[in-house]
Each structure stands twice: as structure tokens, then as C-alpha cells.
Amino acid sequence: MNVRIISGWRRAGWALVAAAGLVCGLLAVVTVVSRPAPAAAAPEGVTMRFRCEFPLIGAQDLDITIKTNMPKVAVVGERPVPRIIFDTVSMINDKTTNGLRTLDAATLSGTALARSAAVTPEYPNGVSVAPRAEIAKSSIPPAGAFKVPASGSTVGLAFEEPGAGRLVLRELVLFPILRKADGSPTDFEDGLEVPCARTSGSDLLAEFTIVAEDTQPPGTPGRPSVTAQTGTTASLKWGAASDDIGVSGYNVYDGTKKVLSTYGPDTTATLTGLTPESAHTFTVTARDFYGNESEPSDPVTVQLGPDVPERVPPTTPGDPSATHVGGIWVRLKWGASTDNVGVAFYDIYNGGKLAASFPGTGEPEGWVEGLQPLTSYTFAVRARDAAGNVSPFSRPVTVRTLKGAPQGCGEYPDAPADLASRGCVYMSGFNNVQKLDGAAIVNDPRQGPAFANVAFKTVEQKYVKARFRFTRPLRSTTTFLTFGFMPTTATMELTQIGDGSLEGEYKGDGYDIKASATMRVRIYDATANGAPVNVGARCQTGTPMKIGLTASPADYKDILEGGVLKGTTAIPAFAGCGVGEDLDPLFTGAVSGSGNLIKIKQGPICKKETAECLPVDPVR
């Protein structure tokens, strides 16, 4: 067996570093490192789709696009060769974004582990490599999909037998770390472990050929040109070189002194720390993966000026537009600006006041939070470079925020301290009354339903715990045929006693849920055959009604979206009914008893920043 795993400078072969990502829908990255002799891969890269098992939000799709200069040729032997880096961008879907925000996560970072294999003539079953890659710290928008980049490097492999080889990705595990806006951890203090299974796209990362040797240097790069300069810096661009196996990078010389080495196919570089008011003559050479270096390019001479502040502002950003709107936030995109050195930041202004800043190196987009629902705001954007020069303002855009969550959503000050996440939720359903062969609507969505505030957390990525409390009694007006023939209409009011609880265990395709609540049942505004029945102000069950509900994974996928819970309950005997006559026996005889089916639908969890929090319709 002639394949060796190696590390350090004196290594040969290539290596895979891969994967980084998040969460539901987080992200992933695949990175490869090579030491000897390969050539660049196709620039369009590889796209794979994974199904990743996230706590709280369940299984989510994650699309990963991998771009790299992965070698197409490796050389037998052992010789110092620059590493090859695979950069990737993962698209986090909007449901995963919602899940992260519901956990109060404002940023995500972390690592990923890509268990990969190199299949070679020596190793037909594959040489295993399992490197980690770093996930770039990324801000999480209030809504919508977003991109997360990652990259990395790892040990290499040395080959001793020529032939065909391929690199395949066999397993991906993400280890995202979530932080709140103040930098404190979310429920997952030590980060997450998210296994991912590939669902589409080939597992092939690269194909390559192992050859005996490489003695031919690359062709000569094109003459460099100066694209920008200051008193202490010079930015260069040159024509790409070619090579029979592949160009691994470039060397930049100032006269005879090598001042910079680049890695990969990029044909630009910026030299810093130069002496003001001095002349410099730059040439560029190309390197291949076996260490062969080309002849130098034709030279370019640049005369630097004095070290004075850079005064050129960026160009005006393109017109902004709103891509997503919530109750207290707006997400915007705009056309990118350009700058002679580079755009450092984009600043969003709200009515002339700076509201938010975002890096100029990423997508030209950002968001403003802390707004008021149902309010119009006017935003404009300008670009800023590292020297502090600012562009003119973009054209303004006026956006009106949506209704958002109901007032008081998430206000649960005396909830258990360990349940740190807050939100609110609507619930609605049916409570059968077996004796009347009918059902009463619970929290009728057409009659001004009440919402419940929720405090929750996820434990060990497998369990969910929550407490909920309705903000006011649940009321619904329902008509029954009492004694089988008398139409009786009344308003049923359920007043919660103490907190309700919901706990569940994730089973891979949803949650096993148990929920409970205690309610006191009151009846008022009663009529029989259209005539008022004076039941009094305190016609209610003498003892509280205890409700126990369960849900299976088929009916309850995750707490964020909710689901349908079922159970049976006993309606206690009534007391205090009637004015002038005792109606307790009537209501107890007609209504009270055991075996009454109750079926409740929990809607999505809302937060203050939710676009709109809607009541849910009951499910029969």
C-alpha cells in the first residue's frame, strides 16, 4: 500500500478539507488542500444538496456550491507544493433563518467536518480524509434566505503509483455556533451537531490523474498593469499563465526581490507597506504544483506619490428596494458601488439618520431593525471606503412595515428562568361534548381569539420544553341541541389556571409531544329556543378542567410551525348556575362527564419581528 497521509511543507499529493455550514438550513463548506502537482478545476464549481437534521426546526435542505482550483493532475513523489483551497458558499433557506431568529440568534459561525475519500490505484476503496473547515462569521437576517461562505485546508496525500483518481464526499457534519446580538450564547451554548445526508448531485468533488513527473514550467504571465495606487500601496493585475498540469499561483517581484506569493488562479494582488515617493518595477512569474517557475513577465514601473490621505469616494449605490418586510424591520438590497481602492461599508440611513452598516465585500444588501409596525420609513444607502470617503446617497425608497405580532407578544416575565426563548402563538380547536353529541369551538378564530405567550428551549438537540400562558380567557359562542331537540346557544369561556406545558422528543421526522393545561369552564349569554336563560355571572365548573394532549411526529414536525394535538378530557360538574333557581343539575346532567375528545391546532410561533401573526383555523 503506497499512499501516505502527510502534513507540513515537505508533503506531496493533494488533500481535501471540506464542509462548513449551518443550520436548518445552516451552511456547509468543502475545502481541499493539495501539495504536489495538480491543475485547476472548472471554475463553475460543484453544487450539492443535503438534508440536514437541525434541532427545533427539523430536517432542512442545504444547497452547497463548491468552487476550487482542485488539481486535475498529481505527480508521483514527495515535494513541497502550495496548498489548494476550496471555497464554498452555502444557501441557508428562509425556514432555517426563521428558526435561528426564533432562537434569538444574530450571528452564526463554527466548523464543519467532511468525511471524504481519495480513490486511487493504490487505494481502490478510498483513502479517508476528514478535515474541518471554518465557517465565516455571518450575520443572520430577520427573514429570507442568506449565503454563508467557508473555507479551510488539511493534510495532504502522497502518491507513488500513476493512474486515475477521484475525490468523493461521503459524509457531512456541521458544528454551527449561534450567538445573540450581544454576543451571548443561545440555548446551544456549546454549539450544535447537525448531521447531513446528500440528497442530490453527485458525490464527486474532483477527478485527477497521477503522473510520474512534471518538469515543464508554466508559460509566462501577461505584463502587469497598475489598477490603483496610494503613497504606500500598489494594486496589480496581469494576464493568466498556462501550464500542462496547472498553475498553482504567482510570485510578484519588485526588481529582483520577491515581495509576494499568491495561491490559486487569481491574477490580482495588492502590495502594501511601500515607501512613499519611490519608483518600483514589478514583474510576475507563475508557479505550477510541482514547484516549477515560469520566466518573468514584462515589467511595469510605477512612481508612488506622497503618503497623503486617499480622497476618491465610491460611486453612488444603485437604487435600493425592499426584499422582505416585517413588523419592526425591513430588509433591503441595492446596486453595488465601485471604488478605486475598495468599498469597505454600506451605510443605510433612515430618514437622514444612520440606521445600520454592512461590509462592502459581501452582497449589496442589509436590514434595519427596531422599527414600529404599520409605519412608513424612507431609506437611502451610501458607500464608504476604508479612508472614510463616502459616496453620494442613493435614491430613497419608502417602505411601510407590516402589522407584526400582536401587542404584548413574548412578554412572559415570570416564566422559568431556564426557558430563555420567547414568542407567542395562536391555538384553536374543538372540544367535543359527548352527552350533547356536538362540539364547542375553542378560541374561535372568527371571534377575536386570544394568543398565548410562550417561553421555550431545546435541550441536547433532541428535546423541546415550553411553557405557555394565554393573555386572556378563551371565548367562543356555540349552539347545541340540548336533550336532542332544544337549540341552546351559549358563550363558553375557558380561563387558564397556572402555566400550560409542552414537552417533546425529536424522532427524526417530527416530535412526540405531550402538552397539558388547566382551565376553568364558564358559561354565559345562554338562550334556549331563542329565549334568554339567566344562568348568572358565576355559572362555571366547580373544579378546574384538566386537559392532556399528545401529538405524533406525523402531526407535529417542529415547535416553530406547530401541529395538531389530541386528547380526551373530563368536564367537571357545574356550580353557581342560575338566578332564582338552581340550574347546576341541568348543566351538569347535560354537559359534564368524561371521554370528551379535544383537538387543538398550534400555529407557528411568532416574535415581535414577525411580519404578521395570524390566528389558526381549527382542524376537525
C-alpha positions as CSV (number, residue, x, y, z in Angstrom):
1,M,0.0,0.0,0.0
2,N,1.8,3.1,-1.2
3,V,-0.5,6.0,-0.3
4,R,0.8,8.1,2.6
5,I,-1.0,10.8,4.7
6,I,1.3,13.7,5.2
7,S,1.4,17.2,6.6
8,G,3.7,20.2,6.7
9,W,5.7,21.8,4.0
10,R,7.5,18.7,2.8
11,R,4.5,16.9,1.5
12,A,3.2,15.6,-1.8
13,G,-0.2,14.9,-3.2
14,W,-3.4,16.8,-2.5
15,A,-5.9,16.8,0.3
16,L,-9.5,17.6,0.9
17,V,-10.6,20.0,3.6
18,A,-14.3,20.3,3.5
19,A,-17.5,21.4,4.7
20,A,-18.8,24.1,6.9
21,G,-22.1,25.2,7.5
22,L,-25.3,25.7,9.1
23,V,-28.3,25.3,10.2
24,C,-31.6,24.5,9.4
25,G,-30.8,25.1,6.5
26,L,-27.4,26.3,8.0
27,L,-24.4,26.2,5.9
28,A,-21.5,24.0,4.7
29,V,-18.1,24.2,3.1
30,V,-15.8,21.9,1.3
31,T,-12.2,22.7,1.1
32,V,-9.3,20.8,-0.5
33,V,-5.7,21.1,0.1
34,S,-3.0,19.8,-2.3
35,R,0.7,19.5,-2.1
36,P,2.2,18.2,-5.3
37,A,1.4,18.7,-8.8
38,P,-2.3,19.3,-9.7
39,A,-4.2,21.5,-12.1
40,A,-7.2,23.8,-11.6
41,A,-10.7,22.6,-11.6
42,A,-13.6,24.0,-13.6
43,P,-14.4,27.5,-12.4
44,E,-18.2,26.9,-12.3
45,G,-17.7,24.5,-9.3
46,V,-19.9,21.8,-8.0
47,T,-23.4,22.1,-6.4
48,M,-24.8,19.5,-3.9
49,R,-28.0,19.4,-1.9
50,F,-28.0,18.0,1.6
51,R,-30.8,17.2,4.1
52,C,-29.6,18.3,7.5
53,E,-31.2,17.4,10.8
54,F,-31.5,20.6,12.9
55,P,-32.8,20.7,16.4
56,L,-36.0,22.6,16.9
57,I,-36.7,23.1,13.1
58,G,-36.2,19.5,12.0
59,A,-34.8,18.4,8.7
60,Q,-33.9,21.2,6.3
61,D,-32.4,21.3,2.8
62,L,-29.0,22.9,2.4
63,D,-27.5,23.8,-1.0
64,I,-23.7,24.0,-1.2
65,T,-21.8,25.4,-4.1
66,I,-18.1,24.4,-4.1
67,K,-15.6,26.5,-6.1
68,T,-12.0,25.4,-6.1
69,N,-8.7,25.1,-8.0
70,M,-8.7,21.4,-7.2
71,P,-5.8,19.8,-9.1
72,K,-6.6,17.6,-12.1
73,V,-3.2,16.1,-12.1
74,A,-1.0,14.9,-9.2
75,V,2.7,13.9,-9.5
76,V,4.2,10.8,-8.0
77,G,6.7,11.5,-5.3
78,E,7.1,13.9,-2.5
79,R,8.0,17.5,-3.0
80,P,6.9,20.9,-1.5
81,V,3.7,22.1,-3.2
82,P,1.4,25.0,-2.3
83,R,-1.9,24.1,-0.8
84,I,-5.1,24.1,-2.9
85,I,-8.1,25.8,-1.3
86,F,-11.8,25.0,-2.0
87,D,-14.1,27.9,-1.1
88,T,-17.8,27.3,-0.8
89,V,-21.0,29.2,-0.3
90,S,-24.0,27.6,1.3
91,M,-27.5,28.9,0.9
92,I,-29.5,29.0,4.1
93,N,-33.2,28.7,3.4
94,D,-35.8,31.0,4.8
95,K,-37.3,28.5,7.3
96,T,-33.8,27.9,8.8
97,T,-33.4,31.7,9.0
98,N,-36.7,31.8,10.9
99,G,-35.6,29.1,13.2
100,L,-32.3,30.8,14.0
101,R,-34.1,34.1,14.7
102,T,-36.6,32.4,16.9
103,L,-33.7,31.1,19.0
104,D,-32.6,34.8,19.2
105,A,-29.5,34.0,17.1
106,A,-28.0,37.1,15.4
107,T,-24.8,35.5,14.1
108,L,-23.5,32.1,13.1
109,S,-20.0,30.7,12.9
110,G,-18.4,27.4,13.6
111,T,-16.9,24.5,11.8
112,A,-17.8,21.5,9.6
113,L,-16.4,18.0,9.1
114,A,-16.4,16.5,5.7
115,R,-15.6,12.8,5.7
116,S,-14.2,12.3,2.2
117,A,-12.1,9.7,0.4
118,A,-9.5,9.7,-2.3
119,V,-9.9,6.7,-4.6
120,T,-6.6,5.8,-6.3
121,P,-4.9,2.8,-7.9
122,E,-3.2,2.0,-4.6
123,Y,-6.4,2.5,-2.7
124,P,-9.4,1.4,-4.8
125,N,-11.7,1.6,-1.7
126,G,-10.5,5.1,-0.9
127,V,-8.2,6.8,1.5
128,S,-10.2,8.5,4.2
129,V,-9.6,12.2,5.0
130,A,-11.8,14.0,7.5
131,P,-10.7,17.7,7.8
132,R,-12.6,20.5,9.5
133,A,-13.3,23.8,7.8
134,E,-14.1,27.2,9.3
135,I,-17.5,28.8,8.8
136,A,-17.1,32.6,8.3
137,K,-19.0,34.5,11.0
138,S,-22.1,35.7,9.3
139,S,-25.0,38.0,10.4
140,I,-28.4,36.4,10.3
141,P,-31.1,38.5,8.5
142,P,-34.5,38.9,10.1
143,A,-36.1,36.9,7.3
144,G,-35.4,35.3,3.9
145,A,-32.5,33.1,2.6
146,F,-28.9,34.2,3.0
147,K,-25.4,33.0,2.0
148,V,-22.7,31.8,4.3
149,P,-19.1,31.3,3.0
150,A,-16.5,28.9,4.4
151,S,-13.1,27.5,3.5
152,G,-10.2,25.6,5.0
153,S,-7.2,23.3,4.5
154,T,-5.9,20.0,5.7
155,V,-3.2,17.4,5.5
156,G,-2.2,16.1,2.1
157,L,-1.7,12.7,0.4
158,A,1.4,11.4,-1.4
159,F,1.1,9.0,-4.4
160,E,3.6,6.5,-5.6
161,E,1.7,4.8,-8.5
162,P,0.4,6.6,-11.6
163,G,-3.2,6.3,-12.8
164,A,-6.6,7.8,-12.4
165,G,-8.0,9.1,-9.2
166,R,-11.1,10.8,-7.8
167,L,-12.1,12.6,-4.7
168,V,-15.6,11.9,-3.2
169,L,-17.6,13.3,-0.3
170,R,-19.1,10.6,1.8
171,E,-20.5,12.4,4.9
172,L,-21.0,15.9,6.2
173,V,-21.5,17.0,9.8
174,L,-22.0,20.7,10.7
175,F,-21.0,22.3,14.0
176,P,-22.5,25.7,13.9
177,I,-22.2,28.2,16.8
178,L,-25.0,30.6,17.4
179,R,-24.7,33.9,19.3
180,K,-27.3,36.5,20.2
181,A,-26.9,40.2,19.2
182,D,-25.0,40.9,22.5
183,G,-22.6,38.1,21.8
184,S,-24.0,35.8,24.5
185,P,-24.9,32.1,23.6
186,T,-28.3,30.9,22.7
187,D,-29.7,27.7,24.2
188,F,-26.9,25.8,22.5
189,E,-24.0,27.2,24.5
190,D,-21.5,24.7,23.1
191,G,-22.8,24.8,19.5
192,L,-24.7,22.2,17.5
193,E,-24.0,18.9,15.9
194,V,-26.0,18.7,12.6
195,P,-25.6,15.5,10.5
196,C,-26.3,16.0,6.8
197,A,-27.1,13.4,4.1
198,R,-26.6,14.2,0.4
199,T,-30.0,14.1,-1.5
200,S,-29.0,15.3,-5.0
201,G,-25.9,16.0,-7.1
202,S,-23.0,13.6,-7.5
203,D,-20.7,12.8,-4.6
204,L,-17.8,13.5,-6.9
205,L,-15.6,16.5,-5.9
206,A,-12.9,16.1,-8.4
207,E,-11.2,13.7,-10.9
208,F,-7.5,13.7,-11.4
209,T,-4.6,11.8,-13.0
210,I,-1.5,10.8,-11.2
211,V,1.6,11.2,-13.4
212,A,5.2,10.2,-13.0
213,E,6.8,13.7,-13.1
214,D,6.4,17.3,-14.2
215,T,9.5,19.2,-15.4
216,Q,7.8,21.8,-17.7
217,P,7.4,25.2,-16.2
218,P,4.3,27.3,-16.8
219,G,4.0,29.8,-19.6
220,T,4.9,33.5,-19.0
221,P,2.2,35.6,-17.4
222,G,0.9,38.7,-19.2
223,R,2.5,42.1,-18.4
224,P,1.1,43.5,-15.1
225,S,-0.7,46.8,-15.0
226,V,-1.3,49.1,-12.1
227,T,-5.1,49.4,-11.3
228,A,-4.8,51.5,-8.1
229,Q,-2.1,53.2,-6.0
230,T,-1.6,55.3,-3.0
231,G,1.6,56.6,-1.4
232,T,2.3,53.2,0.2
233,T,0.3,50.7,-1.9
234,A,0.0,49.5,-5.4
235,S,-2.6,47.1,-6.9
236,L,-1.6,45.0,-9.9
237,K,-3.5,42.9,-12.5
238,W,-1.8,40.6,-15.1
239,G,-2.7,38.1,-17.7
240,A,-3.1,34.5,-16.7
241,A,-0.4,31.9,-17.4
242,S,-1.0,28.4,-18.7
243,D,0.6,25.1,-17.7
244,D,0.4,21.5,-18.9
245,I,-0.7,20.4,-15.4
246,G,-1.9,23.6,-13.8
247,V,-0.9,26.9,-12.3
248,S,-0.8,26.9,-8.5
249,G,-0.1,30.6,-8.0
250,Y,2.0,33.6,-8.9
251,N,5.1,35.3,-7.5
252,V,5.4,39.1,-7.6
253,Y,8.9,40.7,-7.8
254,D,10.0,44.2,-7.1
255,G,13.2,44.3,-9.1
256,T,14.9,41.1,-8.2
257,K,13.3,40.8,-4.8
258,K,10.2,38.6,-4.4
259,V,7.7,40.6,-2.4
260,L,4.5,38.5,-2.6
261,S,3.3,35.0,-3.5
262,T,-0.4,34.2,-4.3
263,Y,-2.2,30.9,-4.4
264,G,-4.8,29.9,-6.8
265,P,-5.9,31.2,-10.2
266,D,-6.5,34.9,-9.1
267,T,-4.4,37.3,-11.2
268,T,-4.5,40.3,-9.0
269,A,-2.6,41.4,-5.9
270,T,-2.1,44.5,-3.7
271,L,1.3,45.4,-2.4
272,T,1.4,47.3,0.9
273,G,4.0,49.0,3.1
274,L,5.8,50.6,0.2
275,T,7.9,53.7,0.5
276,P,6.2,57.0,-0.5
277,E,7.6,59.0,-3.4
278,S,9.6,56.0,-4.7
279,A,9.8,54.1,-8.0
280,H,9.1,50.4,-8.3
281,T,9.5,47.9,-11.2
282,F,7.2,44.9,-10.8
283,T,7.3,41.6,-12.7
284,V,5.2,38.4,-12.2
285,T,6.1,34.7,-12.6
286,A,3.8,31.7,-12.5
287,R,4.3,28.5,-10.4
288,D,2.9,25.0,-11.0
289,F,2.1,22.4,-8.4
290,Y,5.5,20.8,-8.7
291,G,7.4,23.9,-7.9
292,N,8.4,24.8,-11.5
293,E,8.5,28.6,-12.0
294,S,8.0,30.5,-15.3
295,E,10.0,33.2,-16.9
296,P,9.2,36.7,-15.6
297,S,6.6,38.8,-17.3
298,D,7.4,42.1,-19.0
299,P,7.9,44.7,-16.3
300,V,5.7,47.6,-15.2
301,T,7.2,50.7,-13.4
302,V,5.1,52.8,-11.0
303,Q,6.1,56.1,-9.3
304,L,4.4,56.4,-6.0
305,G,3.3,59.8,-4.7
306,P,3.5,61.3,-1.2
307,D,1.7,59.5,1.6
308,V,-1.4,61.6,1.7
309,P,-5.0,60.6,2.5
310,E,-6.9,58.9,-0.2
311,R,-9.7,61.2,-1.4
312,V,-11.6,59.3,-4.1
313,P,-15.1,58.4,-2.9
314,P,-17.0,55.3,-4.0
315,T,-19.7,55.6,-6.7
316,T,-23.3,56.1,-5.9
317,P,-25.1,52.8,-4.9
318,G,-27.9,51.6,-7.1
319,D,-31.5,52.2,-6.2
320,P,-32.5,50.3,-3.0
321,S,-35.6,48.1,-2.8
322,A,-37.3,46.1,0.0
323,T,-36.9,42.3,-0.4
324,H,-38.6,41.4,2.9
325,V,-40.7,43.4,5.3
326,G,-41.7,42.6,8.9
327,G,-43.5,44.3,11.8
328,I,-40.4,46.0,13.1
329,W,-37.7,45.5,10.4
330,V,-37.1,46.0,6.7
331,R,-34.5,44.0,4.6
332,L,-33.1,45.9,1.6
333,K,-30.9,45.3,-1.5
334,W,-29.3,47.8,-3.8
335,G,-26.8,48.0,-6.7
336,A,-23.2,47.7,-5.8
337,S,-20.8,50.7,-5.7
338,T,-17.2,50.7,-7.0
339,D,-14.1,52.4,-5.6
340,N,-10.5,53.0,-6.7
341,V,-9.3,51.0,-3.6
342,G,-12.4,49.1,-2.5
343,V,-15.8,49.6,-0.8
344,A,-15.4,49.0,2.9
345,F,-19.0,49.5,4.1
346,Y,-22.5,50.3,3.0
347,D,-24.4,52.6,5.4
348,I,-28.2,52.6,5.5
349,Y,-29.9,55.8,6.5
350,N,-33.4,56.0,7.9
351,G,-34.8,59.5,7.3
352,G,-31.3,61.0,7.3
353,K,-30.1,59.2,10.4
354,L,-27.6,56.3,10.2
355,A,-29.5,53.1,11.0
356,A,-27.2,50.2,10.1
357,S,-23.8,49.4,8.4
358,F,-22.8,46.3,6.4
359,P,-19.5,45.1,4.9
360,G,-18.8,46.3,1.4
361,T,-17.2,43.0,0.5
362,G,-20.4,41.0,0.7
363,E,-23.7,41.1,-1.1
364,P,-25.1,44.7,-1.5
365,E,-27.9,44.2,1.0
366,G,-28.7,44.8,4.6
367,W,-31.5,45.4,7.1
368,V,-32.8,47.9,9.6
369,E,-34.5,46.7,12.8
370,G,-36.2,48.3,15.8
371,L,-38.9,50.0,13.7
372,Q,-42.6,50.4,14.5
373,P,-45.4,48.3,13.0
374,L,-47.7,49.9,10.3
375,T,-45.3,52.8,9.9
376,S,-43.8,54.3,6.7
377,Y,-40.0,54.8,6.6
378,T,-37.7,56.3,3.9
379,F,-34.3,54.7,3.5
380,A,-31.2,55.7,1.4
381,V,-27.8,54.0,1.1
382,R,-24.3,55.3,0.6
383,A,-21.0,53.5,0.2
384,R,-17.9,54.2,2.3
385,D,-14.2,53.2,1.7
386,A,-11.6,52.4,4.3
387,A,-10.2,56.0,4.2
388,G,-13.6,57.4,5.2
389,N,-14.6,58.7,1.8
390,V,-18.4,58.5,1.3
391,S,-20.4,58.3,-1.9
392,P,-23.5,60.3,-2.7
393,F,-26.7,58.9,-1.3
394,S,-28.7,56.5,-3.4
395,R,-32.2,57.3,-4.4
396,P,-34.5,56.9,-1.4
397,V,-37.1,54.2,-1.1
398,T,-40.2,54.4,1.2
399,V,-41.4,51.2,2.8
400,R,-44.3,50.6,5.2
401,T,-43.9,48.0,7.9
402,L,-46.5,45.3,8.4
403,K,-48.8,44.6,11.4
404,G,-46.3,42.2,13.0
405,A,-47.1,40.2,16.1
406,P,-49.9,41.2,18.5
407,Q,-49.1,43.7,21.2
408,G,-47.6,42.0,24.2
409,C,-46.2,39.1,22.2
410,G,-43.4,37.4,24.1
411,E,-44.0,39.3,27.3
412,Y,-43.6,36.5,29.8
413,P,-41.5,38.0,32.7
414,D,-42.2,35.3,35.3
415,A,-41.6,32.2,33.0
416,P,-39.0,29.7,34.2
417,A,-35.5,31.2,34.0
418,D,-34.1,28.3,32.0
419,L,-36.6,28.9,29.2
420,A,-34.8,31.8,27.6
421,S,-36.5,32.0,24.1
422,R,-39.7,34.0,23.9
423,G,-42.6,34.3,21.5
424,C,-46.3,34.0,21.2
425,V,-48.7,31.6,19.5
426,Y,-52.4,31.2,18.5
427,M,-54.2,27.9,19.2
428,S,-57.7,26.9,18.2
429,G,-59.7,23.7,18.1
430,F,-62.7,21.7,19.1
431,N,-63.9,20.3,22.4
432,N,-66.5,17.6,21.9
433,V,-69.3,17.3,24.5
434,Q,-70.2,13.7,24.3
435,K,-73.5,14.0,26.0
436,L,-74.7,16.6,23.5
437,D,-73.3,14.8,20.5
438,G,-71.6,18.0,19.4
439,A,-68.5,20.1,19.7
440,A,-67.7,23.6,21.0
441,I,-65.0,25.7,19.3
442,V,-62.1,26.5,21.5
443,N,-60.7,30.0,20.9
444,D,-62.8,30.7,17.8
445,P,-60.5,32.5,15.2
446,R,-63.6,34.4,14.0
447,Q,-64.4,35.8,17.4
448,G,-61.3,37.8,18.4
449,P,-59.1,34.9,19.6
450,A,-56.6,35.2,22.4
451,F,-52.9,34.3,22.0
452,A,-50.6,32.6,24.4
453,N,-47.1,33.8,25.3
454,V,-44.5,31.1,25.1
455,A,-41.2,30.5,26.7
456,F,-39.2,27.6,25.4
457,K,-35.8,26.0,24.8
458,T,-34.3,23.0,23.1
459,V,-32.3,20.5,25.3
460,E,-29.5,18.4,24.0
461,Q,-30.7,19.0,20.4
462,K,-33.3,16.3,20.9
463,Y,-35.9,17.6,23.4
464,V,-38.0,20.7,23.5
465,K,-39.5,22.2,26.6
466,A,-42.0,25.0,26.7
467,R,-44.4,26.8,29.0
468,F,-47.4,28.9,27.7
469,R,-49.9,31.3,29.1
470,F,-52.9,32.8,27.4
471,T,-53.2,36.5,27.7
472,R,-56.9,36.4,28.5
473,P,-59.7,33.8,28.6
474,L,-60.7,31.8,25.5
475,R,-64.2,32.6,24.4
476,S,-66.4,31.0,21.8
477,T,-70.2,31.0,21.1
478,T,-71.7,27.7,20.2
479,T,-75.1,26.1,19.7
480,F,-76.1,22.6,20.8
481,L,-79.3,20.6,20.6
482,T,-79.9,20.1,24.3
483,F,-81.8,16.9,25.2
484,G,-81.7,16.2,21.4
485,F,-84.3,18.7,20.4
486,M,-83.8,22.1,22.1
487,P,-81.4,24.5,20.4
488,T,-79.3,26.1,23.1
489,T,-76.7,28.8,22.4
490,A,-74.2,29.9,25.0
491,T,-70.7,31.5,25.2
492,M,-68.1,29.2,26.6
493,E,-65.2,30.9,28.4
494,L,-62.0,29.0,29.4
495,T,-59.8,30.7,31.9
496,Q,-56.3,29.2,32.3
497,I,-55.1,28.4,35.8
498,G,-51.3,28.5,36.1
499,D,-49.0,27.8,33.1
500,G,-49.5,25.2,30.4
501,S,-46.7,22.9,29.5
502,L,-45.4,21.3,26.3
503,E,-42.6,18.9,26.1
504,G,-41.4,16.7,23.2
505,E,-38.7,14.4,21.9
506,Y,-37.4,14.6,18.3
507,K,-37.8,11.3,16.5
508,G,-36.1,12.1,13.2
509,D,-39.2,13.0,11.2
510,G,-41.0,15.1,13.8
511,Y,-41.8,15.2,17.6
512,D,-43.6,13.1,20.1
513,I,-45.3,15.8,22.1
514,K,-47.1,15.9,25.5
515,A,-49.0,19.0,26.5
516,S,-51.2,19.9,29.4
517,A,-53.2,22.9,30.7
518,T,-55.7,23.5,33.4
519,M,-58.9,25.5,32.6
520,R,-61.9,26.7,34.5
521,V,-65.1,26.5,32.3
522,R,-67.7,29.3,32.5
523,I,-70.9,29.6,30.6
524,Y,-72.8,32.9,30.0
525,D,-75.1,34.6,27.5
526,A,-77.2,31.5,27.2
527,T,-80.5,31.1,25.2
528,A,-82.8,28.1,24.8
529,N,-85.2,28.1,21.8
530,G,-84.2,31.7,21.3
531,A,-85.3,32.8,24.8
532,P,-82.7,34.1,27.3
533,V,-81.7,31.8,30.1
534,N,-80.4,33.7,33.2
535,V,-77.5,31.5,34.2
536,G,-75.9,34.2,36.4
537,A,-72.4,35.6,36.4
538,R,-70.7,32.6,38.0
539,C,-72.0,29.6,36.1
540,Q,-68.8,27.6,36.0
541,T,-67.3,24.2,36.7
542,G,-66.9,23.6,40.4
543,T,-63.3,22.3,39.9
544,P,-60.9,23.1,37.1
545,M,-60.8,21.0,33.9
546,K,-57.5,19.3,33.3
547,I,-56.5,18.9,29.7
548,G,-53.9,16.5,28.5
549,L,-52.9,16.4,24.8
550,T,-50.4,14.4,22.7
551,A,-49.1,14.6,19.1
552,S,-47.1,12.1,17.0
553,P,-44.3,13.0,14.6
554,A,-46.7,12.8,11.7
555,D,-48.8,15.6,13.2
556,Y,-46.1,17.7,14.8
557,K,-42.9,18.4,12.8
558,D,-41.5,21.2,14.9
559,I,-42.4,23.8,17.5
560,L,-41.8,26.7,15.1
561,E,-44.6,25.6,12.7
562,G,-46.7,23.9,15.3
563,G,-49.1,21.0,14.7
564,V,-52.2,19.2,15.8
565,L,-52.6,17.8,19.4
566,K,-55.3,15.5,20.6
567,G,-56.6,14.1,23.8
568,T,-59.7,13.4,25.9
569,T,-60.9,15.3,28.9
570,A,-63.5,15.2,31.7
571,I,-65.8,18.2,32.1
572,P,-66.4,18.7,35.8
573,A,-69.7,19.3,37.4
574,F,-71.1,22.9,37.3
575,A,-71.7,25.1,40.3
576,G,-73.2,28.6,40.7
577,C,-75.6,28.4,37.7
578,G,-78.9,30.1,37.8
579,V,-80.6,33.2,39.3
580,G,-83.6,32.4,41.5
581,E,-83.4,28.7,40.6
582,D,-80.6,26.1,40.7
583,L,-79.5,25.2,37.2
584,D,-76.5,23.3,38.3
585,P,-78.1,19.9,37.9
586,L,-79.3,20.9,34.4
587,F,-75.8,21.8,33.1
588,T,-74.1,19.0,35.0
589,G,-76.5,16.5,33.6
590,A,-76.4,17.9,30.0
591,V,-72.7,18.7,29.8
592,S,-70.4,17.2,32.5
593,G,-68.7,13.8,32.1
594,S,-65.7,12.0,30.8
595,G,-64.4,10.9,27.4
596,N,-64.8,14.2,25.6
597,L,-62.4,14.4,22.7
598,I,-60.4,17.6,22.4
599,K,-58.3,18.5,19.3
600,I,-56.2,21.7,19.3
601,K,-54.1,23.1,16.4
602,Q,-51.0,25.1,17.5
603,G,-50.0,27.7,14.9
604,P,-46.5,29.0,14.2
605,I,-44.5,30.7,16.9
606,C,-44.4,34.4,16.4
607,K,-42.0,37.0,17.7
608,K,-42.1,40.8,17.7
609,E,-40.3,41.0,14.4
610,T,-42.7,38.6,12.7
611,A,-44.3,40.0,9.5
612,E,-47.8,39.1,10.5
613,C,-49.0,36.7,13.3
614,L,-52.4,35.2,12.2
615,P,-54.9,33.1,14.1
616,V,-55.2,29.5,13.1
617,D,-58.3,27.6,11.9
618,P,-59.3,24.6,13.9
619,V,-58.9,21.1,12.4
620,R,-61.8,18.6,12.6
